[in-house]
Amino acid sequence: MLSRVLRYCYEVSRNQWLSAGELEALQETRLRAILKHAYQNVPLYRSKFDKAGISPDDIHALEDLARIPFVTKTEIRAGFPDQSTARGYDMNRCVKMPTSGTSGGPMPVVLDKRYWDFVVANRYYRRTMALGFSPWDKIMEIEYRGPVHDATPANAGERGEPEKRSRGRAALGPSASLFRRWVRKSYIAYGANEIIEDMVKYRPRIVYATPSYLRLLAEALTDQGVENVRPDALVATGEVFDEPTREFLEDTLGCEAFTSYGINEVQSISWECKRKEGQHITADSVVLEVVRDGETVGPGEEGELVLTGLISRAMPLIRYRTGDIGVLDESKCSCGRTLPLLKSVEGRIVDCFTLPNGRTVTPKTVQTAIQGTAGVSRYQAVQEDEMKVKIELMRKESDAEVSISELVARCHDVLGDDVEIEVSVGDRSNLRAKFRPVISKLTVAGEARWTIPRG
């Protein structure tokens, strides 16, 4: 309902300024409610609670979450829909989408209407205002549509694009359209040339896309000499955002670049405000933990991000292992918002490099080393084994020369001198827009989704 979106706009605006005690009380109230709902209506969680010898009544405060067993994507997918979704919800009347499938394959996701209204209010009202823009400013969201083949989908437009109408609008009608009338979807398969025309016509003030798509966009606008279209802000999402890439985007397009973190299972988890002092966690809808070796660790310590959704009821997620590595921050943002901060997202566990001494190196560390080498644009780094990493540079004619010796030296700085770094140079023929730039064969064996740059 439209009225519910408006109410959520008021709530999310208010909640970001609550005192620490008020915010914690709100989280605990919502936590107790969602645990009771999940235990009564979702067989997967009733079974987990019963096996652990606990009930929702045993969970009184946030620190009690540690008593609840983790849940994994594999368990939810295996039990979908009978065991992992809630009774009383018509799946055909929910927003449905899959996860990206970068770890273990895609998983069905369903979000109920009430929660989707919260998502709309958070994304297009609170986050937009936090960047210093109006909710009515034009936004472009660049998404992947997959390689284009001869067959054209029956619902495609004149350019062979997927139907522009989003899942949210199609499922929920006017409530999701309150802000979406100012949002344009643009689809990419290989390169930014596919979306330049859309951008010239629409002239968005804010562009949401993965860091790799934003880099393609910046390069294409520069190569084509398009000067009359420049967004005022870029928001990187969906991939690790390293600082060399942020600096490149800001220098090339002359605007600020921000980062955010979210997964399809719950949508937005955290986002930067204009101060860029960390990502504000959407704490009024999720509880975010950092876990290492099965134990919760404190701010400043690296571990797996584990989340508990506080509002989404059709498919509750309680102590859900995201597979992503992150670090919480105990400091507060100078903007005055009291939402806790996520210091960094380091990438997926399956993409970490394992060194001969047993130490692991996160994808963000590898990407920062490679992307920080002058002239590097698109690339893929693959750990063949503990002793060897292959890097393919995928170049176009206008790219600056890359110092291979500098690239290798930067990689040795983070991986150690014992690891062999083999660098090859290729072109961009048939290069997909979406692929993983950092892959470890030690953990990704048998999982080929989005790993192959060409196809």
Order of alpha helices (4+ residues) and beta strands (2+ residues): alpha-alpha-alpha-alpha-beta-beta-alpha-beta-alpha-alpha-beta-alpha-beta-alpha-beta-alpha-beta-beta-beta-beta-beta-beta-beta-beta-beta-beta-alpha-beta-beta-alpha-beta-beta-alpha
